[in-house]
């Protein structure tokens, strides 16, 4: 079951990149009681995304593009987002 923030992450990344693969994984349970756990159950995520838009981009450029697309979610509404972004093979 996904939550409101996971759904918003999915929507924003789908709109921005039209990915061929997108997995938004809620890792919050693994961080319960740790720094950044706000008790919401939506504080830590891993995003695995594949999109043609990432072709020719460096790893850093891909991560910056994902963070830009997520806007106020990263750092303001969630504590951490791990990003694995690449172009389709």
ROSE-185881 format. One record per residue: x, z, y of N, C-alpha, C, O in turn. Coordinates in steps of 0.2 Angstrom, whole numbers, padded with zeros to 4 digits, always signed. Layout:
XZYXZYXZYXZY...
***
This chain:
+0004+0000-0006+0000+0000+0000+0004+0000+0006+0009+0004+0007+0003-0005+0011+0007-0005+0017+0003-0001+0022-0003-0001+0022+0007+0001+0027+0005+0004+0033+0004+0000+0039+0006-0006+0039+0002+0002+0045+0001-0001+0051+0008-0004+0053+0008-0010+0055+0013-0001+0053+0019-0003+0056+0022-0008+0051+0025-0014+0053+0022-0007+0044+0024-0013+0040+0020-0019+0041+0023-0024+0041+0014-0019+0042+0009-0024+0043+0012-0028+0050+0012-0034+0050+0013-0024+0055+0015-0027+0061+0022-0030+0060+0023-0036+0063+0027-0027+0057+0033-0030+0055+0032-0037+0052+0035-0042+0054+0028-0037+0047+0027-0043+0043+0024-0049+0048+0026-0054+0048+0019-0047+0052+0016-0052+0057+0021-0054+0062+0021-0060+0063+0025-0050+0065+0029-0052+0070+0035-0057+0067+0036-0062+0070+0037-0055+0061+0042-0059+0058+0039-0066+0056+0043-0071+0056+0033-0066+0053+0030-0072+0051+0029-0077+0057+0030-0083+0057+0026-0074+0062+0025-0078+0068+0032-0081+0071+0032-0086+0073+0037-0077+0071+0043-0079+0074+0047-0084+0070+0051-0088+0073+0047-0083+0063+0052-0087+0059+0048-0091+0054+0052-0095+0051+0042-0091+0053+0039-0094+0047+0043-0094+0041+0045-0099+0038+0045-0088+0038+0049-0087+0033+0047-0090+0026+0041-0090+0025+0052-0092+0022+0050-0094+0015+0050-0088+0011+0047-0089+0005+0053-0083+0013+0053-0077+0009+0053-0071+0014+0057-0071+0019+0049-0066+0013+0048-0060+0018+0046-0054+0013+0041-0054+0011+0051-0049+0013+0049-0043+0010+0050-0037+0015+0056-0037+0017+0045-0034+0016+0046-0028+0020+0045-0022+0016+0039-0020+0013+0050-0018+0015+0050-0013+0010+0051-0006+0014+0055-0005+0018+0046-0002+0013+0046+0005+0016+0050+0010+0012+0049+0012+0006+0056+0012+0015+0061+0016+0012+0060+0023+0015+0064+0028+0013+0054+0025+0018+0054+0031+0021+0054+0037+0017+0056+0042+0018+0051+0036+0011+0051+0042+0006+0058+0044+0004+0059+0050+0002+0063+0039+0004+0070+0041+0002+0073+0045+0008+0078+0048+0007+0070+0045+0014+0073+0049+0020+0069+0055+0022+0070+0058+0027+0064+0057+0018+0060+0063+0020+0064+0069+0021+0069+0071+0017+0063+0072+0027+0067+0078+0029+0074+0076+0032+0077+0081+0034+0076+0070+0032+0082+0068+0035+0081+0066+0043+0075+0066+0045+0086+0065+0046+0086+0063+0053+0082+0057+0054+0082+0052+0050+0077+0057+0059+0073+0051+0060+0067+0051+0056+0062+0047+0058+0066+0056+0051+0059+0056+0048+0054+0060+0052+0055+0065+0054+0049+0056+0055+0044+0059+0059+0038+0061+0056+0033+0063+0059+0038+0060+0049+0032+0063+0045+0027+0058+0045+0022+0059+0041+0028+0052+0048+0022+0047+0048+0022+0043+0041+0017+0040+0039+0028+0043+0037+0028+0039+0031+0030+0032+0033+0031+0028+0028+0032+0030+0039+0034+0024+0041+0040+0024+0046+0039+0022+0052+0045+0027+0044+0051+0028+0048+0057+0024+0047+0062+0023+0051+0058+0022+0040+0063+0018+0038+0061+0012+0034+0057+0013+0029+0064+0006+0035+0062+0000+0032+0068-0004+0030+0073-0004+0033+0067-0008+0025+0072-0014+0024+0068-0020+0024+0062-0021+0021+0071-0025+0028+0068-0032+0028+0072-0037+0025+0078-0037+0027+0070-0040+0020+0073-0046+0017+0069-0052+0019+0063-0053+0018+0073-0057+0023+0069-0062+0026+0074-0069+0025+0080-0068+0026+0071-0074+0023+0074-0081+0022+0070-0085+0027+0064-0086+0026+0073-0089+0031+0070-0094+0035+0075-0099+0037+0080-0098+0038+0072-0105+0038+0076-0111+0040+0079-0110+0047+0084-0113+0048+0076-0106+0051+0078-0105+0058+0085-0101+0058+0089-0101+0063+0087-0098+0052+0094-0095+0052+0099-0099+0049+0105-0097+0049+0098-0105+0048+0103-0110+0046+0108-0111+0051+0107-0112+0057+0115-0110+0049+0120-0111+0054+0122-0105+0058+0126-0105+0062+0118-0100+0058+0119-0094+0062+0123-0089+0058+0123-0088+0052+0127-0085+0062+0131-0080+0059+0127-0074+0057+0121-0074+0059+0129-0069+0053+0125-0064+0050+0123-0060+0056+0117-0057+0057+0128-0059+0061+0126-0055+0067+0120-0058+0071+0116-0055+0074+0121-0065+0072+0116-0068+0076+0109-0068+0072+0104-0067+0076+0109-0068+0066+0103-0067+0062+0100-0061+0063+0094-0060+0064+0104-0055+0063+0101-0049+0064+0099-0048+0071+0093-0044+0072+0102-0050+0075+0100-0050+0082+0093-0053+0083+0089-0051+0087+0092-0059+0080+0086-0063+0081+0080-0059+0078+0075-0059+0081+0081-0056+0072+0076-0052+0069+0074-0046+0073+0069-0044+0074+0079-0042+0076+0078-0036+0080+0074-0038+0086+0070-0035+0089+0076-0044+0089+0073-0047+0095+0065-0048+0094+0061-0046+0098+0064-0051+0088+0057-0052+0086+0053-0046+0085+0047-0046+0086+0056-0041+0082+0053-0034+0081+0051-0030+0088+0047-0026+0088+0055-0032+0093+0053-0029+0099+0054-0022+0099+0059-0019+0097+0049-0018+0102+0049-0011+0102+0048-0007+0096+0049-0001+0096+0048-0010+0090+0047-0007+0084+0054-0003+0082+0054+0003+0080+0059-0007+0083+0066-0004+0081+0068+0001+0086+0069-0001+0092+0070+0007+0084+0073+0012+0088+0068+0016+0092+0069+0021+0095+0062+0013+0093+0057+0016+0097+0051+0019+0093+0049+0025+0093+0049+0015+0088+0043+0017+0084+0045+0018+0077+0042+0022+0073+0051+0016+0075+0054+0017+0068+0061+0019+0069+0064+0017+0074+0064+0023+0065+0071+0026+0065+0076+0021+0063+0081+0020+0067+0074+0017+0058+0080+0012+0055+0076+0007+0052+0071+0007+0048+0079+0001+0053+0078-0005+0049+0084-0009+0046+0088-0011+0050+0085-0009+0040+0090-0013+0037+0088-0020+0036+0082-0021+0034+0092-0025+0038+0090-0032+0038+0095-0036+0034+0101-0035+0034+0092-0040+0029+0096-0045+0025+0092-0051+0027+0087-0053+0024+0095-0055+0031+0093-0062+0033+0097-0067+0031+0103-0067+0032+0094-0073+0029+0097-0079+0027+0093-0085+0028+0087-0084+0028+0096-0091+0027+0093-0097+0026+0091-0099+0019+0095-0096+0015+0086-0102+0018+0085-0104+0011+0091-0108+0008+0094-0112+0012+0092-0108+0002+0097-0111-0001+0096-0118-0003+0100-0122-0006
***
